[in-house]
């Protein structure tokens, strides 16, 4: 099984050397680029999945985490599950905070626990952050007060004691490229 760039390149060269097909040999760089892009995307997805455990904890509701879709429509109305009262209230009135995507300017990576500020006032905290190879830049997720959670809001992330300009953006950071028929 091919699991990395080097083994892909070796397998492609070995296979094509047997057939001496010059049209396929010329296409090796394209195959390698496609494989490399997929590996980068898969690595980023695995990293973000690993960080998901810091995004939701026992103090977070599915409404705050923008996961309302995870509660069946009938259960939303009927309740009868742990936390139903709080969740139903947040569905009706809105949650006090919201999980948002953030794109920091520059190369600084905001890690878990970094503060999110607006006009010098702390409005939230980062739950996870890292480098997104598909975007070629840093990304982060965190919770902010509902009033400041609009997409396009300019905020500052406090990274290692220094303010870093950032913008609240819609998630997912990379749009789905599959066909829904």
N, C-alpha and C positions, 0 to 999 in steps of 0.2 A: 504494500500500500504506500502511495506517495503522500507524505505528510509535510514536506517542507520544500523550499525553493531548490536546494541543492539536489535532492533526489529527483525532483521533477526534471531539472535540466539534464541530469545524467541519463534518466530513462528516455527522454526525448531524443538526445543525441545518439544513444545506443540503438533505439528503434529505427531512427531514420538512417543511420549509417548502414544498417542491414539492407534497406530497400534502395538506397541511393536515389531517393526521390527529391530532386532539387527544389520543387515547388513547396514541398513540406518543410525541407530544411530552411528555406527562406522565411517560413512562418514561425519558427521556433521563438523568436523574440516576442511575438504577439501572444503565443500560448503562455509564455512565462509571465508576461505582464498581467494577463487575465488571472492566472493562478495567484500571483503576488497580491493583486487587489483583493481577491477572495480571502486569502489568508489574513490580510490586514483587517478586513471587515469582521471576519470570524473572531479574531483575537480581541477586537474592540467589544464585540457583543459579549464574549465571555468575561471580559473585565467588568463591563457594566452589570452583568448578571451577578457577579461576585459582590459588587458594591450594593446591590439591591437590598441586602440585609441591613445596611445602615440607613436606607431610605425610609423604611417602615419599621416602627417599633411599637411597643405596647401603649404609647401615648398618642399614636397616630390613627386616625380613622380612614376608611377607604375614600371618604368624601374629600378630606384634606389631601390625600395622595392622588387625587383625580383617578380613582379606580371604581367609580360608581358602576361601571359595566360589569364588575365582578359580583354584584349582588343581583340576583334574579328579580325581575319586575314584580312578581307576586310577593316575594319576601320583603321587598321594600315597603309594600303597603301593609301586609299582614304582621310583620315583625316576628316576634317569638324566637329571636336569636340573641346571643349575648351582645349587648351594646345597641340593641335595636332603638331604644329611646333616643340616644344621642345621635345615632345615624339618621333617624327619621327627622329629628329636629334640624340637623345640618342640611338635609335634602331640602327642607322647606325654607329655611332661613339663610342658608349658606354657612360654610365652615369659617372659623376665625382665621385660618391660614390656608395656604395652597402650595402644592409642590410645583415648582417652575423649572424650566431649563434656562441656563445662563451661558452666554458667550463672552468670556473675558477678552479684553484687548491685549495684544502682545502674547508672549509665551508663558506668562506666569500661570501655574496650575493651582487652583484653589482646592484645598483638600478638606476632608471632613472636619467640621467644627469652625471653619473660617466664617467670619461674620459678613452679613450682607447689610449694607448701609445705604440710606437715601437722605441726602441733605444733612449728614452728620449724625443721624439717628439710626440705631440698629433696628432693622425690620425683619431680620431672619438669620438663618444659619445654613451653611452648605452641608449637605449630607454625603455627597460624593463628587469627585472631579478627577479629570485625567486628560490625556491627549487623545484626540480622535483622528486616527490615520486617514479615514475617509474624508474628513474635512480639512485635515492638515493644520489643526489648531486645537487649543484647549477648550474643553466644555465642562460644565458642572451642573448639578441639580441641587436644589435646596428648597426650604420652606420660607415663605414670606407672608407678611400680613395680607389678608385678602384685598384690602384697599389699594395696595401697591403691586398687585400681581398681574397687571395688564401687560400683554406682549408689547414690546417696544419701550418699556420703562427703562430709563438709564439709571443704573445703580453703581455702587462701589463695593468691591470685595476686598476685605482686609486680609491680605496674603503676607504672612511673615511680618506683620506690623505695618505694611505699606498699603495704601489704597490703590486698587486696580480697577479702572473703569470697565463696566460690563453692561450687557443688555439682556433683559428678559425676553426669551424667544419661545416659540411653540416647540413642543416635542412631538414625535421623535426628531432628533437633530438631523438625521438623514432620512429623507422621504422614501417610503416604500416604492419599489420599482416593479412590483408584480402586478399582473392583470387580474382584476376581479370581474368575472364575466356575468 
